[in-house]
Amino acid sequence: MIATLEYVTILDKSEMLADMVLSSDVYEEYKKAKLAMDTDPETQRLIKEFAAVKDQYEDVQRFGRYHPDYTDIMKSVRVKKRAMDLNDKVATYKIAERKFQGLLDEISQFIAFSVSDQIKVPKDGAALTDHGCGHGGGCGCKVS
């Protein structure tokens, strides 16, 4: 019975934490930036153009520089990516996304380290990458 009450308490507190995150200024900024990016026709056009050329890029990657269109597609990918990244709405979204990811990383680290400082926690968005162990390089791995 005690374990059940502990679980209920943990679930209640986690729901409170989730509500706090969802009502934070960082999340509101992220949500607003995402909506602006998703509803802007020019931004969506740039994203679709990049996605189309990215599919070609993935096809080229299978053959590498021996693909007949390697140079053209590689250049096109860089041009489309740059155009997309320089769009104000995309740039604002990426900044808001990094801030929100930072908040989530900080919360994860706080929770994990309150249990033990030996727990490995993704940091700086490391959960979304294949770099490092998530413990800030403490194990001697390469941290990007």
Residue pairs with C-beta under 8 A, 6 or more apart in sequence:
17 107
21 27
21 103
21 104
21 107
24 103
26 96
26 99
26 100
26 103
27 100
27 103
29 96
29 99
29 100
30 93
30 96
30 97
30 99
30 100
32 96
33 89
33 92
33 93
33 95
33 96
33 97
34 93
34 96
34 97
36 89
36 92
36 93
37 43
37 89
37 90
37 92
37 93
38 44
40 89
42 87
43 87
43 89
43 90
46 80
46 83
46 84
46 87
46 90
47 84
47 90
49 80
49 83
49 84
50 77
50 80
50 81
50 83
50 84
53 73
53 76
53 77
53 80
54 77
54 80
56 69
56 73
56 76
56 77
57 73
57 74
57 77
59 67
60 67
60 69
60 70
60 73
60 74
63 70
64 70
67 73
84 90
85 91
85 94
98 125
101 125
101 128
102 124
102 125
105 121
105 122
105 123
105 124
105 125
105 127
108 121
108 122
109 121
109 123
112 119
112 120
112 121
113 119
113 121
120 133
120 134
120 135
120 139
121 134
121 135
122 128
122 134
123 134
123 135
123 136
126 132
126 134
126 143
127 134
129 144
131 142
131 143
131 144
132 141
132 142
132 143
132 144
133 139
133 141
136 143
137 143
